[in-house]
Amino acid sequence: MFGPSRTVVQDARQLVDRGAFLLDVRTPGEFDSGHVDGAVNIPVQSLGQRLMELPATDQPVVVYCRSGGRSAQAAALLRQAGWTDVHDIGPMPAW
C-alpha cells in the first residue's frame, strides 16, 4: 500500500484479472483520449448519483484517475457509501 489508501498496481491488476470492477473517474474527454482496457468511465463529479451502476457493495472495485486526487476522492465516497473492497491505484499512468 502507498499511504493509507493506495493499492499497489500489481495487486490491482490481479484483482481485475479475477473480476474486480475497474472504475475510471476522469472526465469523458480524458477517458476518450485513452483508458485502461475494460474500465468503466463514471466521472467523480457524478459518481454519487451513479452508484447503482457499480457492482454490489461487497464486490471489489479498483479506481483510478489522471493524477490521484480524484481517485482518492472517489474511493472515499465509495467507502462512505458502503463499498467494503475499494482499491485506489491513483494515476492511470501507474497501470
Buried (B, 14 or more C-beta within 10 A) or exposed (E): EEEEBBBEBEEBBEBBEEEBBBBBBBBEEBBEEEBBEEBBBBBBEEBEEEBEEBBEBEEBBBBBBBEBEBBBBBBEBBBEEEBEBBBBBBBBEEB
